Amino acid sequence: MTSADNELCFLPATELAERIRRRDISPVEVTEAYLRRIEARNPLVNAYTLVLGDEAMDAARAAEKAVMAGIPLGPLHGVPVGIKDLDDVAGVPTSMASLAVKNRVPRTSAAAIERLLDAGAIVLGKTNTPEFGHKGITDNLRFGPTSTPFAIGYNSGGSSGGSAAAVADGMAALAQGTDGGGSVRIPASFSGCVGFKPSFGRIPSVTRPDGFLWAHPLVHIGPLARTVADAALMAKVMAGPHSRDPLSLPDDGTDYVGAVQAPPRKLRVAYSPRLGNFPVDSQVERIVAEAVDTMRGHGIEVDEVELDFKADHKDLAALWVRTIAIHYAAIAVHWKRDGIDLMGEHANALTPQFLGMLKDAYKVSAVDHALDDLLRTGVLDGLEDVFATHDLIVAPTLAIPPVKNATDGNTIGPTSINREAVDPLIGWCMTYPINYTGHPAISVPAGFTPLGLPVGLQIIGKRHADESVLAMAARFERIQPWFGRYPGLAG
């Protein structure tokens, strides 16, 4: 790598796209720089499970020809991106980070990925994730753990951990993630970048054979980026209704990019240090409190509030595990019909916790699954009680700083915080309650522990008020900028 490579690899995606349009730099030059950085850095960070070097260069040369021909260019023309290895790119293997899935090559791209490609983005490769995205840590038996670039050996977070680490380490200008319990926001916190979960239905998810797989708010698609403006641009590209997704939202004129650029407007913010009753590590509590004080010091009205989800955090974590397990079990049935028997011949290849989730799903009756909506309703009412008087809620993204990677391919989170038990897969993630309701939320860097480990600030908005979330995130970025802290900028 050269200093010129570093300069290109850490240009904001918005600036990169503009400079390509102006012919200041070429897509070939940019893609070559990113591939060199991936070659140098990926062995340490382990962000990518598959690097598509030849394919990316072919796309870059085609993008350069389009620039020189003067034809209309998409908003991400020539911008290199990473794609989470749970999501399909036509003709490219999707591994699901599983030893059980080795030869699955999709014929079509996922809807959001298709929109990125139509916008001119260049896919650099597939990024690491826990097996089937089943936990908030990126590690698996097939590819091993991904590290946060801020401290090699500490986890990047999950389940979109490879995407977050690639962005934070300058191995992608942007990266796509999915968020079923915080899987965009969790790695954004651990990896010191921006992770945006738009309102449920903003970005379509076309699932087959079951088009109604996510029958209520749970799994979202969102961008990972180094700046709020970059995240807004990527969200704009992926968002919009899709006729094949019955749960996608109609276009209501939401202006993602404009929300970031608009002059600050008065928004009343509620601060919930524990987001209900989560136990929170003292380092995280202090760093987020200092970030909130910074907001107050710059004229933002912030009130500390009590947020009541009508249930204990342990019950809500158990709800998430039950809910996602049922969806995984349904997917396993579909896959068995296609010749991949996860619970049969491939069971021994699965992570023990994931196999346990598949088995436990069959212990939940249809009536019990329906009654779980009562718990989700409690979360919704708790949020709306606060939103009756406030525009936004801020809280820690996670209850802990990044954890150390294990050596057995099965890193998990803590089993307790402040001597209070938490579920090691998800219980320390102060993100999953927001997946029950579909509210928009973003994680932005709040600060660093004395060891230099990133801590995230979560900003939650009213239903469908994505613009307010992005506007506040951009305002916080201006008053407490983080861009200069990315490790790759030092060398």
Disulfide bonds with the S-S distance in Angstrom:
none
